Amino acid sequence: MTRLAQAAAIKRTKRPGAPNMKIAIIGVGAMGSIYAGMLSEAGHEVWAIDPWAAHVAAINADGLRLSGASGDRVINALRASVDISQVGQCDICVIATKASGVAAAAKAIAPVIGPDCLVLTIQNGLGADRRLAQHMPMHNVLLGVADGFGASMKGPGHAHHNAMKLIRIGEITGGISPRLSALEALFQNAGFNAKAFENINTLIWEKFLCNVTFSAPCTVYEQTVGALMEDQDHWMVALAAMQEAYRLGQAKNIAFSFEDPVAYVTAFGAQMPDARPSMLLDFLAQKPSELDAINGMVPVLSKELGLPTPVNDDLVAKVRLKEASFKG
């Protein structure tokens, strides 16, 4: 029996003697730092892997500072490296990179993770499973969706998060397995609000609709969520982009939990009028965005089914043009 299987019996509160895991977090930006820090606090052997050398150096020298929703403190127990090969075999590997970094992460970890290592990938958008499958077997891969975890990096070695809403996790093929329940317990014991779901793909698609609605439109028009919704012309563009994604989901037989997608994304946006989607934040910081996994994924998947996507085609082209302005 693996140590993860043993963890299935852990109760929801931390207690002495709970089996500890060796966990690698691949991509310790804002969200990855939160995963690494809180899992380390729970007593696990955690390795934080990231190409940002200054961040890695700061963690190793002075610890990882977390501030915000769960308190302000410095965590000294975890280890950080730019090289996954230094870690050795793990019980769990969490891929917390941006969507564009999933393929590279999978390629890097494939030679070093053991046959029993569970891989959890948590990204925005669609296509993480496709990117992983190019480089590694998928029998031990689970999918995650982070909801309401607004987070940012304040500098090397310091991550801040604004909320602790929910981490949804599930098996790619559906159902509640013992290993899924064990992973749910592990995250809950570390202080996360985590929940296992029978059909994670539906939840991923429902978040995808919200991402498509706000990511590229807010970036193109450089508006907050609330400002976009108040601008009638821009809001109509955003809803048209969402409708293209919704028709794609229907064509793929996604069992959405709602009948009115406009009401669904409107309610989602109304909860965070001052928010700026990560795609807009990336543009303002002149960093590559997750465009290909969000609005850019709608035309890619729709083309396979012969569905037109003129609105997302136009939004994607405009975001690429804006990003090109700082690439050279």
N, C-alpha and C positions, 0 to 999 in steps of 0.2 A: 504494500500500500504506500502511495506517495505521501509526502508531508502535506500536500494540498488536500488529499483525500482525508487525512486525519483532521484537518482544520474544519471539515464539515460539521464536526460535533461541537465546535466552539460556541459558547453562548454569545449573545449580542453585547454584553459588557466585557471590558477587558478583565482578565483575571490571570494571576500567576500560573505558569505552567502551560499557557497556550503555545502551540507549536509555532516557532518562528520560521520565516521563509527567507530565502536569498532572492532578492528582487532587483531587477535592473529596470530603471526608467530611462527610456531612449527619447531624448528631447526634453531638456529641463528648462524650457522657457517658463512663462508664468504658470500655466496649468501643471506642467510636468514637475515644476519645483514644489507645488502644493502636494502633489501625489508623493513625491520623494520625501518631503519633510514629515508629513503626517504618518506615512508608513514607517519611517525610521523611528519616530516618537513611539510608535506602537511596539517597538522592540525588534523589528525585522532588520536583517542585514541588507541595506539598500545601497545600490550603486547608481549614481546620477551621471548619465552619459550625454555629452553635448559637445558640438564643435566650437562653442564660444569659449575660447581659452581663458579669457579674463574671468568669466563666470565660474568655470571649473577651479581656477586658481583661488578665487575668493572663498569658495566653499571649503576647499581643503585647508586654507590658511586660517579662516575665521569662523567657519560654519555657515549654514544657510539661515538667513533671516526671513521669517514669514511674518507678515503683518496683515491686519484686516479682520475678517469675519471670525476667525478662531483665536485671535489674540496676537500680540506682538512678542516674539521670542526668537532666540537663535538656537538652531539645532546642530549639534556638533558631531553626532554619531555617524552620519552617512559619509560615504566616500564618493569622490567625483573623478571623472576621467574623460578625455576626449577620445579614448580608444576602447571600444567594446571588448577587444581581445584580452584586455587585462582582467576582465571580470571572471571568466570561466563559466561553467555551467550554472544555470539558475533554476529556481522553481517556477518563477513567474517573470515575464518580461512585459512591461507596459510601454507601448509605442505611443508617445504623446507629442510627436512632431506635428507640424502642419501637414495637410494632405499631400503637398508637393514633396515632402520628405519621407513618405511612407516607403516607397520603393527602395530608396537608398538605405533606410533603416533595416528593412527586411533582408537586403543583400548583405548588410554588415553582420546581422545577428545569426543568420542561417548557419554559418559554419561553427558557431560557438555555443549555441543553446543545446541543451540535452534533449533526448527523445521524449522526456516526460515534462518538459517545460511548457507551461501554459502561456500563450501570447494573447494579451488584451490590447486591442488597438482602439484609440479614442480620438476621433477627428470630426471636423465639420464636413458636410457635403457627402457625396457618394463616391464609390470606387476604391475605398481602402482595401476591400477584400480582393479586388482585381489586381491591385498593385502588389499586395503581399503574395498572391498566388504565382506571380512571375518568378519568385525567388525562394519560396519555401513551401513545404507541405502545409495543408490547411486543417488537418484533423485536430490540432490543438489550439486553433485560433478562435477567440471570442470577440464580439463587437461591443463597443460601449458608446454611449451618448451622454455628454455632460450638459446639464441644463441649469441655467442661472448661476454660472460660475465666473462672472466677470472678473478678470484678473489682468495684472500688468506687471512688467518688470520695472522696478525703481532704479536698478543698477546692478552691476555684477554682485552676485551673492544675496540679492534682496528681491523677493517676490511679494506682491500685495494682492489680496483677493477681497472682493466686495460682498460676496454672498456664498452660501453653502446650500444650494437648493437640492439637486438630485443628480446622482450618477446612475444611469440605466445601463444594465449589462445583459447580454443574452448570447445564446448559441446561434451560429450562423444558420443552422438548419431548424431552429426553433426548439421549443420544449424546455423544461426545467431539469437539468442534469445534476447529479451530485457535485460535480466539479464547479458548476455554475453557482450552486447554493454555497459551496465553500468559499468561492471568490466573493460572493455577496457578504458573507460573514466576515471575511478578512477586511474588507473595506469598512464595514460598519464598526468593527472593533478598533479601527484606526481613527474613528471619529467622523467618517463620511456618512452622509445620508445616501445610501446606495440601495438599489432594489433590482432583483432579477426579474426579467420579463420573458414570457413564453414566445413572444414574437417581436424581437428587437428590430427587425427590418421595417415593420410598420412605423415604429417610433423614429427610426432614422429618416424615413421618408417624410414623416410629418414635420420633423425639424428642418429637413431639406426644403420643404415648401416655404417655411419662414425665412430660411437663409436666402433663397432665391428672391423672395419678395423684397428684402431689405438690403442685401449685400451690394450687388452691382448698382441698383438705383441710388442708394445713399452715396455710393462712391462717385458715380457719374455726376450727380447734382451737388455733391459735397454738402449733404444735409444730415441732420440727426434723424432718428426714426420718427419723432414727432413732427418735425418740420416737413419731412417727406409726406406724411399722412395728411397734413394740413394743406399741402399744395395740390389742388385738384388734378392738374395736368400730370404732374409727376407721379401722384398716387395711382392714376389710371394706368400709367406705364408699368408701375411696380406690380399691380394686380394682373395685368396682361401677361407679364413674365411668369408670375405664379401660376396662372391658368395653363400655360404651356407645360409647366412641370406637373401640374395636377393631371392633365390629360395623359401625360406620359405614365404617371403612376397608375392611373386607371387601366391603361393599355397593358401594363405589367401585372395587373390583378392585385395591386396593393390594397389591403383591407383597411382603408382609412377609417378612423373612429368617428368621423363627422360627415355630415352630408353637405354642408355649406363651407367650402374652403375660404371664401372671402371673409365670412364671419370669423373663421378660425384664425387667420393671419391678422385680421384687424384686432381681435382681442389680444393676441400675442404682442403686437406692436404697442397697443394702448398701455401695457404694463411697464413700458420702458421708453417713454417719449424722449428722454434726454440721451439715450444710448447712441453710440456710434458703432456700427458693425466693424468687426475685425478687418474686413477688407478695406474699409475707409481708413481705419487706423494705420494699416500697413501702407496705404498710399501716402498718407500724411507723413509717415516715417520714412518714405521712399524705400520700402522693402517689398519683396515679392509677395503677392497675395495668394489666397486659395481660390482664385477665379476658376481654374480648370476643374476643381472639384465641386463648384457650386453652380453659378450661372453657366459656366462653360461646359458643364456636364450635361445640361439639358439638350443642347443640339447634338452632342455626341451620341447619347442614348436614343434620342428621337430619330436620328438618321437611320439607325438600325431597324426602326419600325416604320419608316417612311412618313413620319409626322413632321409638319413644318414648324419652325421656331423663329419667326422673323423678329420678335421682340427681344428674345435672348441673344440672337445673332447680333443685333444692333448694340445692345448693352455690352456684350463681350468685346466687340470691336472698339467701343468707346473707352472701356476700361483699359484695354491693351494700349490704346493710343496715349492715354494719360500716364500709364506706367512707363511707356517708352520715353517719356519726357525726362525721367530721371535715370534711365539706364545708360545714358551716354551723352 
